[in-house]
Amino acid sequence: MNNSAPNSANTSADTDRKYVLHPFTNLSGHEDLGPFTIVGGEGIYVDDDKGNRLVEAMSGLWCTSLGFSESRLVDAAMAQFKKLPYSHLFSHRSTQPAIELSERLVEIAPEGISRAFLVNSGSEAVDSAIKMVWYYFNALGLPKKKRLIARKRSYHGVTVAAGSLTGLPYAQNGFDLPAIDVMHCETPHYYRNGRDGESEAEFTDRIVNELEQQILDADPDTIGAFFAEPVMGAGGVLIPPAHYFEKVQAVLKKHNILFVADEVICGFGRTGNMWGCDTYNIKPDMITCAKQLSSAYQPIGAVLISERMYDAFVSGSNTHGVFGTGNTYGGHPVASAVALETLNIYRDDNMLEHVRTVSKTFMKRIGEFGSHPLVGDARGIGLIGAFELVKDKSTKEQFPPSDKVAAQVMAAARQHGLITRALPGDGVGVCPPLIITETQINDMFDRYQLALDTVHQKLSG
Ligand SMILES: Cc1ncc(COP(=O)(O)O)c(C=O)c1O
């Protein structure tokens, strides 16, 4: 690796230290470490300001599905900038890109979804969905049904309401969250939460029974919706056990609780189907999505809702005058045009087929890491996965948090030209751009191997 920084890079690193407040960053640590600055990219690779080319094995933040040099998206943005750089969707106004994108989203959405509400990010999608749950039950004359359920270790974003749903302490500590009425239920992570001697099916039944008991204890008439990522991403890439979602949905249906599928990571092919809902037989009342919707080339997200909810919104709006929520940039024409072109590329390039094909190599390679001395659990689906690092494979004993072992792997990976991410529970994430080829998958996992070996040698030496 080339570690001699040109002067301009040094200067901009100093300027960064001086002026930039970084999200999800240890602020005092940043004063020592400085920024890791990316200056360009091509395909699945990004280039840093020191001249290194790295495999972007996290697709940025689980989002750059088409990699870093898709000219069709650049052209779509330019064409729309020239035609109409801005307009909005308030008060009956509309634009052609927003109309076409909404139609396409409904066309590809799971059965029963009939409208799209365009926003700018995943957090905004989740926040809007929370407001819609409340609006829906008010319109139905069930104003007590306002509490929400999310899972421990879930990630639903950072705004005050979405950040309250998020079940990860590091995203709440110091911010007085949760700030709305949220109940967190058990994480469907058999490897870590299954009891001794408990089969996966028994584990699933137990946590679904516990969920129902929580609902009964809290009073089902006070609970509006259950929010869930089909595969929990930022919490550690936690793959649900077989039939977990069918069983959860049966409980929710019994108690008239809506199912909101947070597809911000899973949506648009990540699990090998268009939606995580398709992969796990989820019949959602609402979907939140973002990220791969535009391959992250423009900030855009959406809330997709069922006709049943839409009908209630119409009756609510008859009472209240307007459906009083939305954002200046929601459905921005340039972002919508780029999202539409992203969906065109998925279709033209048979992206789902591609993911299913290369996923075979991805899953084979990830599975082989199960025998690595540092890896307790190696898991994945489609093109998303993780390794869970343990001190003792037979007892699943974890490393002391102070060892920061996943962060050590992340740092070692960088030395081997690989960008990965440390996840809660000593997880190390794998989430490459969907365009990755079989050869590149093998090369990427060879680099993971080197990173794990480096840390293992250090720990055992
Ligand atoms: C499942 C899920 N929901 C919501 C969000 C929040 O999205 P954003 O960062 O665009 O606000 C994320 C971000 O990673 C996510 O993974």
The ligand as a MOL file (V3000), in Angstrom:
LIG
                    3D

  0  0  0     0  0            999 V3000
M  V30 BEGIN CTAB
M  V30 COUNTS 16 16 0 0 0
M  V30 BEGIN ATOM
M  V30 1 C -32.8030 -0.7720 7.6740 0
M  V30 2 C -32.4530 0.6790 7.6930 0
M  V30 3 N -33.4260 1.5880 7.8960 0
M  V30 4 C -33.1680 2.9090 7.9010 0
M  V30 5 C -31.8970 3.3760 7.6960 0
M  V30 6 C -31.6250 4.8480 7.7150 0
M  V30 7 O -31.3070 5.2900 6.4470 0
M  V30 8 P -30.5510 6.6910 6.2220 0
M  V30 9 O -29.1730 6.5300 6.7270 0
M  V30 10 O -30.6480 6.8920 4.7310 0
M  V30 11 O -31.3270 7.7220 6.9700 0
M  V30 12 C -30.8560 2.4730 7.4700 0
M  V30 13 C -29.4720 2.9400 7.2440 0
M  V30 14 O -28.5300 2.1900 7.2330 0
M  V30 15 C -31.1400 1.0860 7.4790 0
M  V30 16 O -30.1760 0.1770 7.3110 0
M  V30 END ATOM
M  V30 BEGIN BOND
M  V30 1 1 1 2
M  V30 2 1 2 3
M  V30 3 2 2 15
M  V30 4 2 3 4
M  V30 5 1 4 5
M  V30 6 1 5 6
M  V30 7 2 5 12
M  V30 8 1 6 7
M  V30 9 1 7 8
M  V30 10 2 8 9
M  V30 11 1 8 10
M  V30 12 1 8 11
M  V30 13 1 12 13
M  V30 14 1 12 15
M  V30 15 2 13 14
M  V30 16 1 15 16
M  V30 END BOND
M  V30 END CTAB
M  END
